[in-house]
Amino acid sequence: MPPQLKTLIPLFAIFIVLFLVGRHLVVPESFGEAGHYRFNSIVENAEKPLQYADKDACNECHEDYVMEMESDMHAGLSCETCHGPGFAHYEEPDSSRLLVPDQREFCGLCHQRNFNREKKLAQIDLKEHYPEKKCIECHNPHLPWDITE
């Protein structure tokens, strides 16, 4: 046997043993029980309190706004995209308020000019497009092409 192998074989064996011990310590017990993920995460996630409702929950009290949105370019968006998590508001409408975005920067998250975005998405330069005004002074976000001025 070549002398190099006498050195490499024990090193390789040590590496394999360290790998197996490390894997045993790092990989969760429930990993792989029902697929390539940690099975206990399903139970842990189910125990978390709900944060988000859906458009149907909004529709129960705000049918007029939901109908406006469905006839608009924002039709594919959930109400919570702009107004934040709504489950607490759905459960107790009087004690929980939703976000009412009125700052230019908020609209700019989607509408700031970016040449990498799809061209069908309305894009503006926030520094040049009426910089002294808030977007909602002219545009109803539920019907953005219905300009109020």
N, C-alpha and C positions, 0 to 999 in steps of 0.2 A: 504494500500500500504506500502511495507517495506520502511524504511527510506533510504536505499541505493539507491533505484530507484528514490526517490525524488531528489537525488544529481546527479545520472547518466543520467537521461533523459534530463535535461537542458544542461549538458555537451555534451551529444551526439548530441543534436539539434544545439548547438553552433559549434561543429566540422563539422557537415554537411553544415551549412551555410558558414563557413569559407572555406570549400572545394569547394563549388559551386562558391563563389566569386573568389577564387584563380584560379580555372579552367577557369572562364570567362576572367580573366585578362591575363592568360598565353597562352591559346589556340588561335591560329590565327583565324581571321574571316572566312577565306576561307577553313579552315580545314574540310574535309569530304564532300565537294561539289561534288566531282567526285571520291571518293575513300578515303582510309585511309592515306591521305597526305594533305599538304598545297597546294591547287589548284593554288594559285598565284605564286608558285615557278616555274611553267611551263613557264609563261610569263617572269619572271625574268631570268631564265636560257636561254631562247631563245634570250634575248637581249644582252647577253654576247658575246664578240667577239670570233670568232672561233680560236682555238689554234692548233687543230690537223687536218691533212688531212688523207688520207688513202693510202693503197698500190697502188690503181689505180692512184692516183695523182702522186705518185713517178714514176710509170710505164710510164707516158707520156714522161718524159725526160730521165729516167734512166732504160730503158727496159733491158739493159745488166745486171745491178746489180740485178734487180728484178728476172730475169731468173736464175741467179746464185743462188740466195737465194732459189728459188722454188725447186731447185734440191739438196738442202742441209738439214742438220739437223735443221737449223734455219727457215725452210720454214713456220712454223706456226706463226712466230713473225712478227709484224708490223715493218716497217723500223724505226718508231718513238720510238720503244722500246730502241734502241741504240742511235739514232740520235736526239732525242728530238722532241718537237712540230714542225711540218713542214708546217703549213698552210701559214705562212708569206713567207716562202721560195717558196712555190707553187705559191703564188700570185705575188711575185717579186723576182725571182731567183738571180738576180744580186746584189740586195741590202740586201739580208738576207742569212746568212750562217747557216748551221746546225752543230750540235755537231759532232766532229770527235773523238770518244773515242780512246785514244791510251795508257791509263794508265792501268797497271796490275790490279789495284784495281777495275776498271770498269768491266773487264771481270770476276773478282773474285766475283762480285755480284751474278752471276749465277753459276760460275764454281769453286768457292772455295770449297774444300772438306767439305762436310756436310753429315753425315750419315743418316740424316732425309730426304734427297732428293732422288728422283728416281734414281736407279742405271744406267738407260740408259743415264742420263745426264752426260757428261764428267766432272769429278771432279779432280782437281789438288790441290796440296799443294803449294800455291804461294811462300812460303818461300824456298822451295826446288827445284821447277821446273824452272830452268834457271832464278834465281832471278835478275840477272844483265841485263836481256833483257825485252823489251816490248813484249807483246803477238803478236802484229801485225808485229813484225820483222820476225816471223816464220810462223804465221797463218794468212791467209786471213779470216776475220770474215764472209765474204760472202761465202767462201768455206773453212771452218776451217780445213778440213782434207787434204787439198792441201798444204802441208808443203813446204815452199820456200827454206829451207836450205838443 
